[in-house]
Amino acid sequence: MIYLDNAATTFPKPESVYKAMDGCLRGFGANPGRSGHKLALEAGRSIYKTRELVCKLFNIENPMQVIFTSNATDSLNLALKGLLKPGDHVITTSMEHNSMVRPITALESLGVENTIVQCDKQGILDPSTIEAAIKTNTKLIAMTHASNVAGTIMPVEEVGKIARRKGVYLLVDGAQTAGIYEIDVQKLNIDLLALPGHKGLMGPQGTGILYIREGIDLAHMKEGGTGSHSEILQQPDITPDRYESGTPNTPGIVGLGAGIEFIIETGIDKIREHEESLTNTMLEELKKIEGIRIYGPRDAKKQAAVISINIGDEDSSEISYVLDKAFDIAVRSGLHCAPLAHRTMGTFDQGTVRFSMGYFNTKEDVYKAVDALKHICEELDGE
Ligand SMILES: Cc1ncc(COP(=O)(O)O)c(C=O)c1O
């Protein structure tokens, strides 16, 4: 089986992630931050260690500003619903995932104003269109770092400068870039960073992160036990406890820590260069096949390791079904939870077949996928 669905979740994980999770469940599977015994303290320390690793990777100063969530969707919901109030204006782009679009749409019904800035057919965003959309009540610019459909990398640095100059907060969805591209929250002026733990950060499913810049007053979404200030009936004000009620996903967070350690030890540049090289090879090979339409920038320097294609007018689900059944190649088809992106690219009716490479893929995987596509094209030609 060749796994080319890393944009959904990375697979496999580094060996150290499996070992760390097993070690946690067997070795110190106590509830952190609650009891005071040795095992509980060890569990608490292991969670704090992951907070510190997150800080190291994203140049965050204070580990207490790192909130653990269950996925990027959870982080985006907390950021958007915690920040925006009726009468506020938010600007987003036409390349967003539904995890961004749906919470914003829900907020619109509560009186939050929304402007969706149009990207071009390749998903490229002109930062000046964001600046032009800023109004007196604009509170937030909320955007992805890279499209999960076309891979298009967004000009986050330029938008960060605009946001800082105009006094508007910047929320970045790093679902397709974290662990592969450098994200320095200070350099990029990112106020809120939403991340899945289970994609490029190589942790297990059920993990996510929200970084909240110090000083931002974000409402919490739920109340409950935090192990701190147990004498009061209200949710404590301290971060991260304010946002982390209930028993945390300790084994998951430990696995996420091991994933981030793997990235730091391997080197983020090495990971990106490998993925870039796979993307480049695949793009160049695909360009040679007649009948294949490639969407997005078609340039490995301008897109994450995500390539969306179609073959003629064939149903994208049909192609991915054949890739799975006949060639043992796992990809994703359809709208990829991003209908606005497909409207932008003109692929709303057909969807796309998406190939997404990860660090553990090889050139051989790419060549096999290309051969499979050639074969499918030939078969279709002969029909
Ligand atoms: C750009 C983008 N944002 C958000 C998400 C949601 O991530 P999660 O499944 O961790 O909630 C995804 C998932 O594919 C994504 O690609």
The ligand as a Tripos MOL2 file, in Angstrom:
@<TRIPOS>MOLECULE
LIG
   16    16     1     0     0
SMALL
NO_CHARGES

@<TRIPOS>ATOM
      1 C1         -6.4010   23.5720    6.0460 C.3       1 LIG1
      2 C2         -7.0650   22.7120    7.0810 C.ar      1 LIG1
      3 N1         -7.6340   23.2840    8.1330 N.ar      1 LIG1
      4 C3         -8.2430   22.5610    9.0940 C.ar      1 LIG1
      5 C4         -8.2990   21.1960    9.0050 C.ar      1 LIG1
      6 C5         -8.9850   20.4230   10.0890 C.3       1 LIG1
      7 O1         -8.0650   19.6480   10.7980 O.3       1 LIG1
      8 P1         -8.5420   18.5900   11.8970 P.3       1 LIG1
      9 O2         -9.0100   17.4020   11.1460 O.co2     1 LIG1
     10 O3         -7.3340   18.3380   12.7330 O.co2     1 LIG1
     11 O4         -9.6230   19.2080   12.6790 O.co2     1 LIG1
     12 C6         -7.7290   20.5350    7.9220 C.ar      1 LIG1
     13 C7         -7.8260   19.0700    7.7850 C.2       1 LIG1
     14 O5         -7.6290   18.4920    6.7760 O.2       1 LIG1
     15 C8         -7.0770   21.3220    6.9300 C.ar      1 LIG1
     16 O6         -6.5110   20.7530    5.8750 O.3       1 LIG1
@<TRIPOS>BOND
     1     1     2 1
     2     2     3 ar
     3     2    15 ar
     4     3     4 ar
     5     4     5 ar
     6     5     6 1
     7     5    12 ar
     8     6     7 1
     9     7     8 1
    10     8     9 2
    11     8    10 1
    12     8    11 1
    13    12    13 1
    14    12    15 ar
    15    13    14 2
    16    15    16 1
@<TRIPOS>SUBSTRUCTURE
     1 LIG1         1 GROUP 0 **** ****
